[in-house]
Amino acid sequence: MTRFLVGILLLAVVATGIAVVYERYRHRQLFVELTRLERQRDELNIEFGRLQLEQATWAQANRIDQVARERLGMKFPDAEDIVVVRP
């Protein structure tokens, strides 16, 4: 009976040790993945900031005016070309 109890306890200690080693290994894997994902998040945040800056640059009124003049040949009408329509 005593040998049986010692055998079960020994088996429990070995199983617990294996479980601890496995969980530490899994923790390391998850930590490496977390670090990789945080790095990726930081890179995406930097890219998002650059895209916001680029969008703000393209949306500026003087940039729109420049594109309208150069690419579309648009200009402000002369005073004699303006007609006021009243109801």
DOFI-408772 format. One record per atom (N, C-alpha, C, O, CB): x, y, z negated; residue number from 1. Coordinates in Angstrom, 1 decimal, padded with zeros to 4 digits. Glycine has a CB too. Example, Ala and Ser with C-alpha at 12.3 -4.5 7.8 and 13.67 -1.06 7.14 Angstrom:
      u      v      w pos
  013.2 -005.7 -007.8   1
  012.3 -004.5 -007.8   1
  013.2 -003.3 -007.8   1
  014.2 -003.3 -008.5   1
  011.3 -004.5 -009.0   1
  012.8 -002.2 -007.1   2
  013.7 -001.1 -007.1   2
  012.9  000.0 -007.9   2
  013.4  001.1 -008.0   2
  014.1 -000.6 -005.7   2
This chain:
      u      v      w pos
  000.8 -001.2  000.0   1
  000.0  000.0  000.0   1
  000.9  001.3  000.0   1
  000.6  002.2  000.7   1
 -000.9  000.0 -001.2   1
  001.9  001.3 -000.8   2
  002.8  002.4 -000.9   2
  003.5  002.6  000.4   2
  003.7  003.8  000.9   2
  003.8  002.3 -002.0   2
  004.0  001.5  001.0   3
  004.7  001.6  002.3   3
  003.7  002.2  003.4   3
  004.1  003.0  004.2   3
  005.2  000.3  002.8   3
  002.5  001.8  003.3   4
  001.5  002.3  004.3   4
  001.3  003.8  004.1   4
  001.2  004.5  005.1   4
  000.2  001.5  004.1   4
  001.2  004.2  002.9   5
  001.0  005.6  002.6   5
  002.2  006.4  003.0   5
  002.1  007.5  003.6   5
  000.7  005.9  001.1   5
  003.4  005.9  002.7   6
  004.7  006.6  003.2   6
  004.7  006.6  004.7   6
  005.1  007.7  005.2   6
  005.9  005.9  002.6   6
  004.4  005.6  005.3   7
  004.4  005.6  006.8   7
  003.4  006.6  007.4   7
  003.8  007.3  008.3   7
  004.0  004.2  007.3   7
  002.2  006.7  006.8   8
  001.3  007.7  007.3   8
  001.8  009.1  007.1   8
  001.7  010.0  007.9   8
 -000.1  007.5  006.6   8
  002.4  009.3  005.9   9
  002.9  010.7  005.6   9
  004.1  011.0  006.5   9
  004.2  012.1  007.0   9
  003.4  010.7  004.1   9
  005.0  010.0  006.8  10
  006.1  010.2  007.7  10
  005.6  010.5  009.1  10
  006.1  011.4  009.7  10
  007.0  009.0  007.7  10
  004.6  009.8  009.5  11
  004.0  010.1  010.8  11
  003.4  011.5  010.9  11
  003.5  012.2  011.9  11
  002.9  009.0  011.2  11
  002.7  011.9  009.8  12
  002.1  013.2  009.7  12
  003.2  014.3  009.8  12
  003.0  015.3  010.4  12
  001.3  013.4  008.4  12
  004.3  014.1  009.1  13
  005.4  015.1  009.1  13
  006.0  015.2  010.5  13
  006.3  016.3  010.9  13
  006.5  014.7  008.0  13
  006.2  014.1  011.1  14
  006.8  014.1  012.5  14
  005.8  014.8  013.4  14
  006.2  015.6  014.3  14
  007.1  012.7  013.0  14
  004.5  014.5  013.3  15
  003.5  015.1  014.2  15
  003.4  016.6  014.0  15
  003.3  017.4  014.9  15
  002.1  014.4  014.0  15
  003.5  017.0  012.7  16
  003.5  018.4  012.4  16
  004.7  019.1  012.9  16
  004.6  020.2  013.4  16
  003.4  018.6  010.9  16
  005.9  018.5  012.8  17
  007.1  019.1  013.3  17
  007.0  019.2  014.8  17
  007.4  020.3  015.4  17
  008.3  018.2  013.0  17
  006.5  018.2  015.5  18
  006.4  018.3  017.0  18
  005.4  019.4  017.3  18
  005.6  020.2  018.3  18
  005.9  017.0  017.6  18
  004.3  019.5  016.6  19
  003.3  020.6  016.8  19
  003.9  022.0  016.6  19
  003.7  022.9  017.4  19
  002.1  020.4  015.9  19
  004.8  022.1  015.6  20
  005.4  023.4  015.3  20
  006.4  023.8  016.5  20
  006.4  024.9  017.0  20
  006.2  023.4  014.0  20
  007.2  022.8  016.9  21
  008.1  023.1  018.0  21
  007.3  023.4  019.3  21
  007.7  024.4  020.0  21
  009.0  021.8  018.3  21
  006.2  022.7  019.6  22
  005.4  023.0  020.8  22
  004.8  024.4  020.7  22
  004.9  025.1  021.7  22
  004.3  022.0  021.0  22
  004.3  024.8  019.6  23
  003.7  026.1  019.4  23
  004.7  027.2  019.5  23
  004.4  028.3  020.1  23
  003.0  026.2  018.1  23
  005.9  027.0  019.0  24
  007.0  028.0  019.2  24
  007.3  028.2  020.7  24
  007.5  029.3  021.1  24
  008.2  027.7  018.3  24
  007.4  027.1  021.4  25
  007.7  027.1  022.8  25
  006.6  027.8  023.5  25
  006.9  028.7  024.4  25
  007.9  025.6  023.3  25
  005.4  027.5  023.2  26
  004.2  028.2  023.9  26
  004.2  029.6  023.6  26
  003.9  030.5  024.5  26
  002.9  027.5  023.4  26
  004.6  030.0  022.4  27
  004.6  031.4  022.0  27
  005.7  032.1  022.8  27
  005.5  033.3  023.3  27
  005.0  031.6  020.5  27
  006.8  031.5  023.0  28
  007.9  032.1  023.8  28
  007.4  032.3  025.2  28
  007.7  033.4  025.8  28
  009.2  031.3  023.8  28
  006.7  031.3  025.8  29
  006.2  031.5  027.2  29
  005.2  032.6  027.3  29
  005.3  033.4  028.2  29
  005.5  030.1  027.6  29
  004.3  032.7  026.3  30
  003.3  033.8  026.3  30
  004.0  035.1  026.1  30
  003.5  036.1  026.7  30
  002.3  033.5  025.3  30
  005.0  035.2  025.3  31
  005.7  036.5  025.1  31
  006.4  036.9  026.4  31
  006.4  038.1  026.8  31
  006.7  036.4  024.0  31
  007.0  036.0  027.1  32
  007.7  036.3  028.4  32
  006.6  036.8  029.4  32
  006.8  037.8  030.1  32
  008.4  035.1  029.0  32
  005.5  036.1  029.4  33
  004.4  036.6  030.3  33
  003.9  037.9  030.0  33
  003.6  038.8  030.8  33
  003.3  035.5  030.3  33
  003.7  038.2  028.7  34
  003.2  039.5  028.2  34
  004.2  040.6  028.6  34
  003.8  041.6  029.1  34
  003.1  039.5  026.7  34
  005.5  040.3  028.4  35
  006.5  041.3  028.8  35
  006.4  041.6  030.3  35
  006.5  042.7  030.7  35
  007.9  040.8  028.5  35
  006.3  040.5  031.1  36
  006.2  040.7  032.6  36
  004.9  041.5  032.9  36
  005.0  042.4  033.8  36
  006.1  039.4  033.3  36
  003.8  041.2  032.3  37
  002.6  042.0  032.6  37
  002.7  043.4  032.1  37
  002.1  044.3  032.8  37
  001.4  041.3  031.9  37
  003.3  043.7  031.0  38
  003.5  045.1  030.6  38
  004.4  045.8  031.5  38
  004.1  047.0  031.8  38
  004.1  045.1  029.2  38
  005.4  045.2  032.0  39
  006.3  045.9  033.0  39
  005.5  046.2  034.3  39
  005.6  047.2  034.9  39
  007.5  045.0  033.4  39
  004.7  045.2  034.7  40
  003.8  045.4  035.9  40
  002.8  046.5  035.7  40
  002.6  047.3  036.6  40
  003.1  044.1  036.3  40
  002.2  046.6  034.5  41
  001.3  047.6  034.2  41
  002.0  049.0  034.2  41
  001.4  049.9  034.8  41
  000.7  047.4  032.8  41
  003.2  049.1  033.7  42
  003.9  050.3  033.7  42
  004.2  050.8  035.2  42
  004.1  052.0  035.5  42
  005.2  050.2  032.9  42
  004.6  049.8  036.0  43
  004.9  050.1  037.4  43
  003.6  050.6  038.1  43
  003.7  051.5  038.9  43
  005.5  048.9  038.1  43
  002.5  050.0  037.8  44
  001.2  050.4  038.4  44
  000.8  051.8  037.9  44
  000.3  052.6  038.7  44
  000.2  049.4  038.1  44
  001.1  052.1  036.7  45
  000.7  053.4  036.2  45
  001.6  054.5  036.8  45
  001.1  055.6  037.2  45
  001.0  053.5  034.6  45
  002.9  054.2  037.1  46
  003.7  055.1  037.8  46
  003.2  055.3  039.2  46
  003.2  056.5  039.7  46
  005.2  054.6  037.8  46
  002.9  054.2  039.9  47
  002.4  054.3  041.3  47
  001.1  055.1  041.3  47
  000.9  055.9  042.2  47
  002.2  053.0  041.9  47
  000.2  054.9  040.3  48
 -001.1  055.6  040.3  48
 -000.8  057.1  040.1  48
 -001.5  057.9  040.7  48
 -001.9  055.0  039.1  48
  000.1  057.5  039.2  49
  000.5  058.9  039.1  49
  001.0  059.5  040.4  49
  000.6  060.6  040.7  49
  001.5  059.0  038.0  49
  001.8  058.8  041.1  50
  002.3  059.3  042.4  50
  001.2  059.4  043.4  50
  001.1  060.4  044.1  50
  003.4  058.3  042.9  50
  000.2  058.5  043.4  51
 -000.9  058.6  044.3  51
 -001.8  059.8  044.0  51
 -002.3  060.4  044.8  51
 -001.7  057.3  044.3  51
 -002.0  060.0  042.7  52
 -002.8  061.2  042.3  52
 -002.1  062.5  042.7  52
 -002.8  063.4  043.1  52
 -003.0  061.1  040.7  52
 -000.8  062.5  042.5  53
 -000.1  063.7  043.0  53
 -000.2  063.9  044.5  53
 -000.4  065.0  045.0  53
  001.4  063.6  042.5  53
 -000.1  062.8  045.2  54
 -000.2  062.9  046.7  54
 -001.6  063.3  047.1  54
 -001.8  064.1  048.0  54
  000.2  061.5  047.3  54
 -002.6  062.8  046.4  55
 -004.0  063.2  046.7  55
 -004.2  064.6  046.4  55
 -004.9  065.3  047.2  55
 -005.0  062.3  045.9  55
 -003.7  065.1  045.3  56
 -003.8  066.5  045.0  56
 -003.1  067.4  046.1  56
 -003.6  068.5  046.4  56
 -003.3  066.8  043.6  56
 -002.0  067.0  046.5  57
 -001.3  067.7  047.6  57
 -002.1  067.8  048.9  57
 -002.2  068.8  049.5  57
  000.1  067.1  047.8  57
 -002.6  066.6  049.3  58
 -003.4  066.6  050.5  58
 -004.7  067.4  050.4  58
 -005.2  067.8  051.4  58
 -003.6  065.2  050.9  58
 -005.2  067.5  049.2  59
 -006.5  068.1  049.1  59
 -006.4  069.7  048.9  59
 -007.5  070.3  048.8  59
 -007.3  067.5  047.9  59
 -005.2  070.2  048.8  60
 -005.1  071.6  048.6  60
 -005.7  072.4  049.7  60
 -005.6  072.0  050.9  60
 -003.6  072.0  048.4  60
 -006.3  073.5  049.4  61
 -007.0  074.3  050.5  61
 -006.0  074.8  051.6  61
 -006.4  074.8  052.7  61
 -007.7  075.5  049.8  61
 -004.8  075.2  051.2  62
 -003.9  075.7  052.2  62
 -003.4  074.6  053.1  62
 -003.1  074.8  054.3  62
 -002.7  076.4  051.6  62
 -003.4  073.3  052.6  63
 -003.0  072.2  053.4  63
 -004.2  071.9  054.4  63
 -003.9  071.6  055.6  63
 -002.7  070.9  052.5  63
 -005.4  072.0  054.0  64
 -006.5  071.7  054.9  64
 -006.6  072.8  055.9  64
 -006.8  072.5  057.1  64
 -007.9  071.7  054.1  64
 -006.3  074.1  055.5  65
 -006.3  075.2  056.5  65
 -005.2  075.0  057.5  65
 -005.4  075.2  058.7  65
 -006.1  076.5  055.8  65
 -004.0  074.5  057.1  66
 -002.9  074.3  058.0  66
 -003.2  073.2  059.0  66
 -003.0  073.3  060.2  66
 -001.6  073.9  057.2  66
 -003.8  072.1  058.5  67
 -004.2  071.0  059.4  67
 -005.3  071.4  060.4  67
 -005.2  071.1  061.6  67
 -004.7  069.7  058.6  67
 -006.2  072.2  059.9  68
 -007.3  072.7  060.8  68
 -006.7  073.6  061.9  68
 -007.2  073.5  063.1  68
 -008.4  073.5  060.0  68
 -005.8  074.4  061.6  69
 -005.2  075.3  062.6  69
 -004.3  074.5  063.6  69
 -004.4  074.7  064.8  69
 -004.4  076.4  061.9  69
 -003.4  073.6  063.1  70
 -002.5  073.0  063.9  70
 -003.1  071.9  064.7  70
 -002.9  071.8  066.0  70
 -001.3  072.4  063.1  70
 -003.8  071.0  064.1  71
 -004.3  069.8  064.8  71
 -005.6  070.0  065.6  71
 -005.8  069.5  066.6  71
 -004.5  068.6  063.9  71
 -006.5  070.8  065.0  72
 -007.8  071.0  065.6  72
 -007.9  072.3  066.3  72
 -008.9  072.6  067.0  72
 -008.8  071.0  064.5  72
 -006.9  073.2  066.2  73
 -007.0  074.5  066.9  73
 -008.0  075.4  066.4  73
 -008.5  076.3  067.1  73
 -007.2  074.3  068.4  73
 -008.4  075.3  065.1  74
 -009.4  076.1  064.5  74
 -008.8  077.4  064.1  74
 -007.6  077.5  063.8  74
 -010.1  075.4  063.4  74
 -009.6  078.5  064.0  75
 -009.2  079.8  063.5  75
 -010.4  080.5  063.0  75
 -011.5  080.1  063.2  75
 -008.5  080.6  064.6  75
 -010.1  081.5  062.2  76
 -011.2  082.4  061.7  76
 -011.8  083.2  062.8  76
 -011.0  083.7  063.7  76
 -010.7  083.3  060.5  76
 -013.1  083.3  062.9  77
 -013.6  084.1  064.0  77
 -013.3  085.6  063.9  77
 -013.1  086.1  062.8  77
 -015.2  083.9  064.1  77
 -013.2  086.3  065.0  78
 -013.0  087.7  065.0  78
 -014.3  088.4  064.5  78
 -015.3  087.8  064.5  78
 -012.6  088.3  066.4  78
 -014.2  089.7  064.1  79
 -015.3  090.4  063.6  79
 -016.4  090.5  064.6  79
 -017.6  090.4  064.3  79
 -014.9  091.8  063.1  79
 -016.1  090.7  065.9  80
 -017.1  090.8  066.9  80
 -017.8  089.5  067.2  80
 -018.8  089.5  067.8  80
 -016.5  091.4  068.2  80
 -017.2  088.4  066.8  81
 -017.8  087.1  067.1  81
 -018.8  086.6  066.0  81
 -019.5  085.6  066.1  81
 -016.7  086.1  067.2  81
 -018.8  087.4  064.9  82
 -019.7  087.0  063.8  82
 -021.1  087.6  064.0  82
 -021.2  088.8  064.2  82
 -019.1  087.5  062.4  82
 -022.1  086.8  063.9  83
 -023.5  087.2  064.0  83
 -024.2  086.9  062.7  83
 -024.2  085.8  062.2  83
 -024.2  086.5  065.3  83
 -024.9  087.9  062.2  84
 -025.6  087.7  060.9  84
 -027.1  087.5  061.3  84
 -027.7  088.3  062.0  84
 -025.4  089.0  060.0  84
 -027.7  086.4  060.9  85
 -029.1  086.1  061.1  85
 -029.8  086.3  059.9  85
 -029.5  085.8  058.8  85
 -029.2  084.6  061.6  85
 -030.9  087.2  060.0  86
 -031.7  087.5  058.8  86
 -033.1  086.9  059.0  86
 -033.6  086.9  060.1  86
 -031.8  089.0  058.6  86
 -033.7  086.5  057.9  87
 -035.0  085.9  058.1  87
 -036.1  086.9  058.4  87
 -037.3  086.6  058.5  87
 -035.4  085.1  056.8  87
